[in-house]
């Protein structure tokens, strides 16, 4: 998963009793879909493209649709946006003669089928449609392409930049920074109590040098469909774009991401449970983690996947200490996110 085997010793921290996410240390995910609809509508709806040049008048109308998903993850103050959107904009054009008499009023649509974080540095494809394909309608369409395309792409770049800065989570981040500074202000030291005999606390022993990853993800599908995807070679190849070999038998071997991850099936309950031994090629020799995927279907067509991966080493064989961080990100971005995108399981 994205440079497998690199982790950060500080990645897993204890939950605070008050639920505070101090310094944004934990992953905090903000759903940005409705915010995206509002911002794109503000940027693209009711905008003038041509106002009489060549006796043509063109303006955008309302945003017909903004579909897909958009979210912002924040971890230790770092902003990680994710979005895959399809956008349609209604527009209207009018052609007039030299005396100002209307020759044709035509409606049209601008379709932007794919705006995604993976292509944030590229302009998306854009298709302009006019409902009247006569000579004047085609003239209006050509005029929109000549004058309106650059405008639409410029507004999309404004949206992409806004997501890169945190989208709706930006203001929240600023508030947290201010609050953190206030909390760090010095306070008067309490009175020193009389010395007492120190009693050594008994703490539950934890396996040093290893961490546990826990994630919960929701999908719009049946649990049996998710089970089949996670246990099928060809589907793994499809959503990861890499080689995969997966046995469907307990005790059988697995190999995914071109062999970067290998392991063995420990327990399989169709549509309910997958337990496997996993190791990355960059981990120290003899180190294996245990992956447990529990599939629950609280209602028909909605599946909740609960992931627990134990015994993930702090460091790889080369001393890199981002193993846990990259493994968790890999589950989110390279497996769960891709399954939603490829199979249409977004909630």
N, C-alpha and C positions, 0 to 999 in steps of 0.2 A: 504494500500500500504506500504509494508515494514515499520513496526512500525507506523501505521497510527496515525496521530495526533501530531507528533513531528515536530516543525518548528523553524526557525531562524528569529528573528526580523530584521536582517540586510539583508535578502535574496533579497528582491526587492529593487533596487536602480534606480534612475532616469537615463535615457539615456543622455549621454553628447552630446552637439551640434557637437563636433568634431568627434564623433563616437568612441572615445578611450575606450578600455576595461581595465580600470585602475586596476592594480594588478590582472588581470584575474577575476574580480568580477563576471561578467556575465558568463553564459555557453558559451564556445567556442568549436564548434565541428569541427574536422578535419577528412575528409574522408581518410582512410588509405589503401584502397583496392589496388590501383596501387603500392603504397609503399610496401605493403605486398607481391605482386607478385614479385617485384624486389628483396626484401630481401630473400624470400624463394628460388628464382632462384639462387641467389648468394650462399646460404647455401647448396643447395641440387643438383644443376645441375653440370654435368661434374666432379663428385667426384669419386675417386678410392676406391672401397670396398675391392677387392682382386687383388693382383698383382703377381700372380704366385704360391701362396701357394696351394699345392696339384695339381699343373698344371691347376689352375683355374684363370681366369682373369674376374673380374666383375667391372663395373663402371656405374654410373648413367649417363643418357644423359640429355635431356632437361626436363623442367617442362611442362607437357602436359596441365595442367589446375590448376588455383586457382580461385575457384568460391565461392560466398557468399557475406558477408559484413564484413567490418572492419572499425572502427572509434575510435577516442579518444576524450572524452569530458574533458575539463579543466574548473574547477570552483574554484576561489580563490586559484589558484596554485595547486589544487588537481587534480591528473590525474585519470580518470576513463575510462579504455579501454573497448571496446566491439567488439567482433568478433565471427563469425561462418563461418568457411571455410571448403571447400572440396578440397583436393589436390591430383593430380595424377602426378607421376614421371616415365618417361621412363628409363629403364635400359637395359644393354646388357651384356651377359656373354659368355665367350669362354672357352671350355675345350680342352686341348691338351694332347697328349700322352707323354711318357717318352722322345721321341726324339724331342719333340717340334712341332709335326705335329698337325694341328687343327683337332679336332674330330667333333666339333659342335660350331656354333655361334648362340645363341638364344636371342631373344628379350623378354622383359617382362615389367610389369608395377607394381609400388607400389601405392596402393590406401590408402589414409588417409581420410575417409569419413567425419570426424567431429573433427575439432580443434576449441574449443570454450572457451571464457573467463570464463564461469561457471565451466569448468573443468581444469582451469589453473594449478592446483596443481596435476593433474593426467596425465599420458602418454595417448595419444589417441590410439584408435585401428588402427592397420596397417595390410593391406592385400597385400601379394606378389603373383603376377601372372606371369607364364612363358608361352609363346605361343607354345613351343614345349614340350609336356607332356611325351616324351619318357624318358628312363632311364637317359640319360645324362642331359636332360632338367630339370628333377626332382632333379638331383644332384646339378645343378646350383641354382635352387630355394632354396634348403635346405641350400646351402652355403650362399646365400644372407640373409636368415633368421638368420643364425648363426652369421654372421659377420656384415651384413648391417643394421639389425633392430635397434641395439643399436645406431649406427651412425645416422640414420635418426631421431630417437627420441631425441637424443642429440641436433641435429640441430633445431628441432621443439622447444625445450626448450629455445634455443637462441632467436628464434622469439618471444616466449611468454614473455621472460624477457624484450626484446626490447619494446614490446607493453606496458608492465607494467611501463616502464620508460617514456612513452609518444610517442613512435614511431616517426613519422615525426614532431610531435609538440614539441619534446624535445628541439631542437635547437631554436625554436621560443620562448619557455619559458625562455631559458637562455638569449636570446637577450633582452627580456622584463625585466628580473631581472636587467640586467646591465643598461638599459635605465631608469628604476625606480630609481636606485641609483643615476644616474647622475641628474635626475630631482629633487631629494631630496636635492641636494647640496645647501648650503645657498646662497642667493643673497642679494645684497645691498637693504636696505629698501628705498622705494620712499620717496620724500619729504612730510612732513606732511602738508596737506591742511588746510586752515582756517576752524574752526569749523562751521558747518552748522546745521540748525535745522533739527532734525531727523523726517522724515515722515514715519509713520507706513505703511508698505507694506500690501496691501490687497491680501491675498492668497486664492486660492480656497480651501474650507474646504474639508478635506478628512476624511473618517470614520476611527477614530483612533483604532488601535489594529487589523486591518484587512488588507489583501493584495489581489492583483489580480495576477493570473497566466495566462500567454499567451504563447502558443506554436503553431508552424506550422509544420506539418509533411506531407511528400509525400509518396504515396503508388502506387504500380503497380497493379491497379485493377479498376473496375468501381465503381462509387459513390454508386450505389444501393447495390453492394456487401458489401461495408464497412458499410452502414446503416444496412443491415440485420445482420451482425456480431455483431454490437454494440447493437442490440435490440433482440438478441436471447439467451435464457438461456443456451442451450446446447453448443453453440460456446464459450460463456464466460467460462463455465466449462472446455472446452477443452483447451483454451489458458492460463487460469489462474491456472488450476489444483485445483480449489476450487469450493464450492457450489455457485450457482447464481440463482436468481429468478427475472425475468424482465417482467413487463407488457408491452404490445404493445399499450396500450390505454392512451390517455391524462388523467391525474388524477390517473393513476394506479401506484402501488408501485414497487420499485426496491430494491434488496438486493444482494450485490456482495461481493466477498472475504470472504465467510463464515459468512456474516452478519456484517463484519467490517464497510462496507459502506451501508447506507440505504438512500432512497429518494423517489421522486415522479416525474413522467413525467409532465412537464409543457406545452411543445409544441413539436409536431412531424410533420415534412414534409418529406415524404418518399424520400430517396435518397438525401436530401438536408440539413435537420436541425434536431438537437436533443437538447432540452433544458430541464434540470432536476434540481431538488433540491437535493443536496448531503449533508450528514453529516457523520462524523466518530464517532464511539462509544466513543472514548476518548475525544471528544470535550466537552466543557462546555454545560450544558443543554440549549436547546432552540436555539443553534447556527446552522444555515444552510448556505451553500454556493450555488451559482447558477452556474451550468455547462452549457456552450453553445458550441456545436460542429457544426460548419458550414462545409458542405461537398461540395467541388467544383471540377468540372472535366474539367480542361482547355483543355484537349485533350482526345480522347477516350482511355481508359485503364490507365489513370493517374489521381489519385484522391489526392487532397490537403485537409487535415483536419486542420481547424483552431479552436483551443481550447481557450476559455476564461473561467476561473473559478474565480468568484468574491466572496468577503466576506469570504476569508479563514482566520481563526483566527491566530494571532501570536503564541499563546500558547494553549496547551491542558488543560484539567481540573487538571492535575497534575503539571502544571507549566513548562513543557518541551517546549522549544522554537525552535523546528525544524519542526514545522507543515508544513510551506510553502515549505521548502527544500525537505522534504520527500514526500510531495504530488506531487510536480513537478517531482521528480525522479521516483515516482511511475507511473505517466502517461507515462514517457519515457520508463522505463525499464520493467514494469510489464504489461503494456497495449499495447502501440504502437509497441515496439520492439518485444513483444511476438506475436502480430498479424502478423507482417512481417515473423517471423520465422516459425510459425505454418501453416499459409495459403500461404506462398510463395509470399508475396506481396512486397518483397524488390525491391527498384528502382535501 
